């Protein structure tokens, strides 16, 4: 198999490649390519995916579905991107994940509901260039998360054990991506920083859409809303992963130069960002050029699409922005506050029209960030919430695509002058 990696050195020859360029490299498996139909000609496949996902029964959660799609595609690069989907019980976390998995062949992922402490070190299933899906983070027994961290960070597991009085070495080869779902507001810090965190929508309008979709499905069983995705999509996602070329991001150093240095967590976040840029380029493999070494060249359009998905998520990870759900509940406490008595959870449920479980999650997140305080922390006492620290104004820590393009052009021009 061709070795896959993200290359960060700028390319002078291809510094002005556009999304309209046609590929200059042989494309794999012509028979499978024909099954892809017109999809390989599209330069906006995430928009096409939106239509296909809705037709296959997905209700809302389109941005989250796009992130999951690209994360699974990234399994074929050196550092796959991993995601944790957070939400209340019965909130649709696993429904979302299953909706995206339907677009991939089974050899792209390995799905579990739970596993024992050391199970991952003894998997009979290969995990190299696959995505491991665990449908509830709580199903990973204590100690198993250590193996997962090693697999995600090192790209492999090497574990020595004693059997029959003899030492035996167990190895599992990666790289492997991970998708988790959880009801927790926040995972253990070492796990949290290794994954992109996405939240399931718990708004009243979204709940109404889901209820209507369920009712429609029972009223019109002949329509088969949860049908299999179009064959063209199944073929495309299989085709782009066949002997995938290395992806080169010519402007990656410009992204690094312009990115905020406010928090060391961004070391990992930029890997996730660039990993999804690589995945977006691979998704559009039929529309991307290669350089003389055979590297698939990502374009500014690839970066622009991924930035639109991640900019606020990464900012929230370093507390440079506040999630809409947390901001909404903190603002509600401020509006409903009456002196020193505080605001009850019931008051927030009525005021915001969000169920009790949703309010509990949002309040817990706000308290963890010190934006709210609970005046009644004793066991069995009704909570009384008051305002804590001031929330920051939302700040983007990822440069815009225009800023990156301008910086890259200047960088290329400067290098040309020096070379001359």
PEMOKA-V6331 format. One record per backbone hydrogen bond with DSSP energy under -1.0 kcal/mol. NH is the residue of the N-H (numbers start at 1). CO is the residue of the C=O. E is the energy in kcal/mol with one decimal. If there is no record, write none. Layout:
BEGIN
<<NH & CO & E> <NH & CO & E>>
END
This chain:
BEGIN
<<7 & 247 & -1.6> <15 & 12 & -1.2> <17 & 14 & -1.3> <21 & 18 & -1.6> <33 & 29 & -2.4> <34 & 30 & -2.0> <35 & 31 & -1.1> <37 & 34 & -1.3> <39 & 36 & -1.7> <41 & 38 & -1.5> <42 & 39 & -1.4> <48 & 44 & -1.7> <49 & 45 & -2.5> <50 & 46 & -1.6> <51 & 47 & -1.5> <52 & 48 & -2.1> <53 & 49 & -3.1> <54 & 50 & -2.1> <55 & 51 & -2.1> <56 & 52 & -1.5> <57 & 54 & -1.5> <58 & 53 & -2.6> <65 & 61 & -2.2> <66 & 62 & -2.2> <67 & 63 & -2.1> <68 & 64 & -2.2> <69 & 65 & -2.4> <70 & 66 & -2.4> <71 & 67 & -2.3> <72 & 68 & -2.3> <73 & 69 & -2.0> <74 & 70 & -2.0> <75 & 72 & -1.4> <76 & 73 & -1.3> <77 & 74 & -2.0> <83 & 178 & -2.5> <84 & 196 & -2.8> <85 & 180 & -3.0> <86 & 198 & -3.1> <87 & 182 & -1.7> <91 & 88 & -1.8> <96 & 92 & -2.1> <97 & 93 & -2.0> <98 & 94 & -2.8> <99 & 95 & -2.0> <100 & 96 & -1.6> <101 & 97 & -2.6> <102 & 98 & -1.6> <103 & 100 & -1.9> <104 & 101 & -2.2> <108 & 105 & -1.9> <109 & 106 & -1.2> <110 & 131 & -2.5> <112 & 133 & -3.2> <115 & 139 & -2.4> <122 & 119 & -1.8> <129 & 175 & -2.7> <130 & 127 & -1.7> <131 & 108 & -1.9> <132 & 177 & -3.1> <133 & 110 & -3.0> <134 & 179 & -2.6> <135 & 112 & -2.4> <137 & 181 & -3.0> <139 & 136 & -2.3> <140 & 137 & -1.9> <141 & 115 & -1.8> <144 & 141 & -2.7> <148 & 144 & -1.8> <149 & 145 & -2.4> <150 & 146 & -1.8> <151 & 147 & -2.5> <152 & 148 & -2.6> <153 & 149 & -2.8> <154 & 150 & -2.7> <157 & 172 & -2.7> <159 & 170 & -3.5> <161 & 168 & -3.1> <163 & 166 & -3.1> <166 & 163 & -1.4> <168 & 161 & -3.7> <170 & 159 & -4.4> <172 & 157 & -2.6> <174 & 155 & -1.8> <177 & 130 & -1.9> <179 & 132 & -2.6> <180 & 83 & -2.4> <181 & 134 & -1.0> <182 & 85 & -2.3> <191 & 188 & -1.4> <192 & 188 & -2.8> <193 & 189 & -2.0> <194 & 191 & -1.2> <195 & 192 & -1.2> <196 & 82 & -2.6> <198 & 84 & -2.5> <200 & 86 & -2.8> <207 & 203 & -2.3> <208 & 204 & -2.5> <209 & 205 & -2.0> <210 & 206 & -2.2> <211 & 207 & -2.4> <212 & 208 & -2.4> <213 & 209 & -2.2> <214 & 210 & -2.4> <215 & 211 & -2.3> <216 & 212 & -2.6> <217 & 213 & -2.1> <218 & 214 & -1.7> <219 & 215 & -2.0> <220 & 216 & -1.9> <223 & 220 & -1.9> <224 & 221 & -1.1> <234 & 230 & -1.6> <235 & 231 & -2.6> <236 & 232 & -2.3> <237 & 233 & -2.4> <238 & 234 & -1.1> <239 & 235 & -2.9> <240 & 236 & -2.6> <242 & 239 & -1.5> <247 & 5 & -1.2> <248 & 296 & -3.2> <249 & 7 & -1.9> <252 & 249 & -2.0> <255 & 251 & -1.6> <256 & 252 & -2.3> <257 & 253 & -2.2> <258 & 254 & -1.9> <259 & 255 & -1.4> <260 & 397 & -2.0> <266 & 263 & -1.6> <267 & 264 & -2.0> <268 & 265 & -1.2> <269 & 265 & -1.9> <270 & 266 & -2.5> <272 & 268 & -1.8> <273 & 269 & -2.7> <274 & 270 & -2.7> <275 & 271 & -2.1> <276 & 272 & -2.2> <277 & 273 & -1.6> <278 & 274 & -2.3> <279 & 275 & -2.1> <280 & 276 & -2.5> <281 & 277 & -2.1> <282 & 278 & -2.5> <283 & 279 & -2.5> <284 & 280 & -1.4> <285 & 282 & -1.8> <287 & 284 & -2.7> <288 & 285 & -1.1> <291 & 295 & -1.6> <294 & 291 & -1.9> <296 & 246 & -3.3> <297 & 289 & -2.9> <298 & 248 & -2.7> <303 & 299 & -1.5> <304 & 300 & -2.9> <305 & 301 & -2.1> <306 & 302 & -1.8> <307 & 303 & -3.0> <308 & 304 & -1.8> <310 & 306 & -1.9> <311 & 307 & -2.6> <314 & 310 & -2.7> <315 & 311 & -1.5> <316 & 312 & -2.2> <317 & 313 & -1.4> <319 & 316 & -1.4> <320 & 315 & -3.2> <327 & 323 & -2.8> <328 & 324 & -2.3> <329 & 325 & -1.9> <330 & 326 & -2.4> <331 & 327 & -2.4> <332 & 328 & -1.8> <333 & 329 & -2.0> <334 & 330 & -2.1> <335 & 331 & -2.2> <336 & 332 & -2.4> <337 & 333 & -1.3> <341 & 338 & -1.5> <343 & 385 & -2.0> <348 & 344 & -1.5> <349 & 345 & -2.1> <350 & 346 & -2.3> <351 & 347 & -2.5> <352 & 348 & -2.7> <353 & 349 & -1.7> <359 & 355 & -2.5> <360 & 356 & -2.6> <361 & 357 & -1.9> <362 & 358 & -2.4> <363 & 359 & -2.8> <364 & 360 & -2.2> <365 & 361 & -2.2> <366 & 362 & -2.3> <367 & 363 & -2.7> <368 & 364 & -2.3> <369 & 365 & -1.4> <370 & 367 & -1.4> <371 & 366 & -2.5> <373 & 386 & -2.6> <375 & 384 & -3.3> <381 & 378 & -1.7> <385 & 343 & -3.1> <386 & 373 & -2.6> <388 & 371 & -2.9> <389 & 370 & -3.5> <395 & 320 & -2.3> <404 & 400 & -2.1> <405 & 401 & -2.5> <406 & 402 & -2.4> <407 & 403 & -2.5> <408 & 404 & -2.5> <409 & 405 & -2.3> <410 & 406 & -2.2> <411 & 407 & -2.3> <412 & 408 & -2.8> <413 & 409 & -2.4> <414 & 410 & -2.4> <415 & 411 & -2.3> <416 & 412 & -2.1> <417 & 413 & -2.0> <418 & 414 & -2.2> <419 & 415 & -2.3> <420 & 416 & -1.9>>
END
